[in-house]
Amino acid sequence: MSDLEAPPGSLSTPYAAKKAPSSRAPASAAGVARSLLHFFADWLVAMFAMLAMLVSTGFIWAIWRGIQIGVRDGVSDMDASALVQAVGKPSAVATIVMVLISTGGAALLLYFWRRRATAAERAYSRQAALSKSTWVKAALVGTGVFLISTLLTRLAQSFGIAPNPSNLGLIKDVFATHPVFLSLFAVVLAPAYEELLFRRVLFGRLWAAGWPWLGAVLSSLAFALAHELPGANGNAPLATLLLWVIYAGMGMAFAWLYRRTGTLWAPVGAHMLNNALALSLFGLVGS
């Protein structure tokens, strides 16, 4: 089977005999360089948009907290340092909302501005999403990613390596107070905007240029860095490396699934399943 053909059995319509709308033959060296330039431009725009939206939402939250304190306690006799101390840090729920707005907003911005789907791609995706084999593959990938990442984590712990994700403390806090909200965020919203950004926009950029494996590797590395920055949680180098391997492997699996099925709904579904299983395990064992 050619890499540019739809996977056998993934479509039950005439689309199965056509090339995926988002694929074409490998480009020339100049074309590859241009595609790579666009890829890194997309990534930089996404990072800048995330940071700008995160700072903006943090500023809005601080103003709102200041107003609340002013109404409740009054600030006429409170100096600036006392006011800052009173405002404090965003709660765990507020932090997740800010992450949702910043990352989800960046994903939507990049999609509509840089990698909006054509009518042909949307039609192809709809047809692929109607195939039973698409969801069998999604279920297998989602479950497999969860099992492999869990086994790698347990194996590392047996050797004294504790790979604690940077968001673990945040998840614990929100799970204890707002489990339904956390489930909605982790199982539904986060997989949707992450797949839109890292698979549709970033991976899709190089897939469309005829270099899917290069796109899978680079977008998976970006996916890993977005989840775990060096030194963000005090992890040892080996623990950070293991987390990168887990996240990058997850990104590679989802990119493969997207390319194999031809619809972004497949990696979104697999990502949702992985997160649902991980959250269920967290509820059982607390880590």
Buried (B, 14 or more C-beta within 10 A) or exposed (E): EEBBBBBEEBBEBEBBEBBBBBBBEEBEEEBBEEBBEBBBEBBEBBBEBBEEBBEBBBEEBBEEBBEEBBEEEEBEEBEEEEBEEBBEEBBBBBBBBBBBBBBBBBBBBBBEEBBEBEEEBEBBBEBBBEBEBBBBBBBBBBBEBBEBBBEBBEEBEEEEBEBBBBBEEBBBBBBEEBEEBBBEBBBEBBBBBBBBBBBBBBBBBBBBBBBBBBBBBBBBBBBBBBBBEEEEBEBEEBBBBBBBBBBBBBBBBBBBBBBBBBBBBBBBBBBBBBBBBBBEEBEEEEE
